Amino acid sequence: MIYEFPAIVSYDTVEHVYYVNFPDMSNCFTDGETLYKALDNASDVLGLMLSDAECNGDLIPVPSNVNAIKLKPGEIVAIIEANTDVYSRVAV
């Protein structure tokens, strides 16, 4: 199944890394040295988390409305797409 969830993206000027977290998914976050890599990693971690939830019969949250997400200075919202069918085929 294909999902789209909002993610909060920030850049750490000390660590020189982009951080991504999902306000609708607990313990779902990642990072990357470039924005491209951070967003790619975000799709991967979201897909893994959602695939695991599907396999376990866990409730998958409804994605937040982008306009309702409170941002801190320097943060942006990105919509991340994940296809759980990819992960269910490689599950062991």
Number of C-alpha atoms within 10 A of each C-alpha: 12 11 16 16 22 21 29 21 23 21 19 10 8 6 8 11 17 20 22 25 21 23 17 15 18 9 10 17 19 21 20 18 13 14 17 11 15 21 23 17 18 28 21 19 17 26 25 20 18 24 23 16 14 15 10 9 9 11 9 13 10 11 16 14 9 14 8 7 14 12 13 9 7 9 15 16 19 17 16 20 18 23 18 21 12 15 17 16 8 7 10 5
